Amino acid sequence: MISSAVEHFVDIEGVTGSIPVSSTMNSSGPRSVFATQGAVRAPRQTGNDPMKVRNSLRSLKQRHRDCRVVRRKGRVYVINKTQRRFKARQG
């Protein structure tokens, strides 16, 4: 059995030299193709929680006693100055 921790080389007819082939297995088991190739992911937001976007804000405004419903630039928002994670936008 070939060790998955070592980079392997494969010889192909008609090609001079060797082509490096990375293994698709690691010590924890098989991984997806995207995980082995370093897929690009969106960066996580740090410090701010993402705003919930809902069709109805009725249940979201009752999550905390300090939640307020405001209208800004034609959109309806739920804001909370004490617990910023309860913010939401309608539509």
C-alpha positions, -999 to +999 in steps of 0.1 A: +000+000+000+012+035-008+015+060+020-008+090+016+016+113+036+042+113+008+040+131-025+041+106-053+054+108-089+038+092-119+056+085-152+037+089-184+048+076-218+060+103-242+066+128-214+101+135-202+105+139-165+079+133-138+046+150-129+040+155-092+006+141-081-007+150-047-026+124-028-064+127-022-063+109+011-051+121+044-050+105+079-086+114+086-100+098+055-111+109+020-118+146+013-136+164-014-118+177-045-124+213-034-109+207+000-077+193-015-073+222-039-079+250-014-113+262-025-119+300-021-145+307+005-161+340+015-144+356+045-163+354+078-176+386+092-157+395+123-173+417+150-207+421+134-233+394+132-250+391+098-283+408+095-314+385+091-335+392+060-371+381+064-405+387+047-421+394+081-406+410+111-434+402+136-415+374+154-381+391+151-392+423+169-404+402+199-370+385+205-358+411+229-374+439+250-352+466+234-360+457+198-374+487+178-389+487+143-377+516+122-381+526+085-350+539+067-347+546+030-379+527+022-368+495+041-381+483+074-355+473+100-355+459+135-327+474+155-315+468+190-289+491+206-281+468+236-280+434+218-267+440+182-273+404+172-310+410+170-309+433+140-330+424+109-343+438+076-375+431+058-375+420+022 
